[in-house]
Amino acid sequence: MKNTLLTIFFLLCVSLSFSQQEKNTAALQQFQEYYNAGDSDAIYNMLGASFQKSIGQENIKQLMSRFQNSLGNFISFKFSEGQKDVDTFLGTFEKGEQNIAITAKEDGKIYGFLFKPVENNRPPKFERNTTKLRLPFEGDWFTVWGGTTKMQNYHVTVKVQQGAFDFLKLGPNNKTYVRSGTRNEDYYAFGQPLYAVCDAVVSDVITGIEDNRPTIMNPGQPLGNSVTLLTDNGEYIVYAHLENETVAVKKGDTVKKGQYLGNCGNSGNSSEAHLHLHIQDGPEMMTAIGARCFFEEVKVGEEIRTDYSPVRLDKISRPKKE
């Protein structure tokens, strides 16, 4: 279920010698050259066989494209710290800084790579939404992650998604699936329609990502198929893990509150069908800060609550009068 949006590559565990910095520096220099040239195939060929298998060539291509759009050229880097096999460098890009952890062997192959934004110390542009929002789905849903503490919501440790939710559907057996749960179609949430929470402009769309087999995640494409809406108040509302080939809007479209956007799916860094939704204060996940999300009216169990932000274990729905 966890979908760590900022972990772009999964750091593989390998056992190498302690004199790593020279190897890692050389590998990062080569990566920098290929990255600035836009040569994703060459970057893929730098990866060790096990890393290639876990990420996939098409994912590398899409990741590099999004990194270049978000960060611009890779200008320079300097060593920060080393720990066993892994060295961490501070990378400077045209549009920001990234901490880059890397593990390479003598042959120059990379077996572990992690990009993580440098902690953003600026204040958030806002701490919660001011646009009035309705729930993005119909029927009864379950809040598996939501709230302001780690116990309620593991997302709070990641700045850009600190106000995020994960929503899924429960069946009469209080399970999220029927039969064996080995197919996406076994999950109650899979294929459920999702709707715009407010009037907005479509800021970004990601499509063409296959849905995962349940329990097997795709860390190379953390959001999966996704739609990001931009409100008049500058709130970027991210819908992640949509079903492949169901996204019904494109970047630049104007949508109305309640308009169909696509179906709930299991794409990206997702282990089963669910909706991940969060608000951020800018268009780029690598530089934005997350905000809390309140809905205008929510039925929690049998009680109707106004201006409410669901928390873990809440069973929620839209009041009938909507």
Beta strands, then each sheet from edge to edge (+ up, - down):
strand 1: 74-83
strand 2: 86-93
strand 3: 96-104
strand 4: 110-117
strand 5: 141-145
strand 6: 165-168
strand 7: 193-195
strand 8: 200-206
strand 9: 225-230
strand 10: 236-242
strand 11: 254-255
strand 12: 260-263
strand 13: 275-280
strand 14: 290-291
strand 15: 295-300
strand 16: 303-308
strand 17: 315-317
sheet 1: 1+ 2- 3+ 4-
sheet 2: 11+ 8- 9+ 10- 13+ 6- 5+ 17- 15+ 16-
sheet 3: 7+ 12-
sheet 4: 11+ 8- 9+ 10- 13+ 14-
end
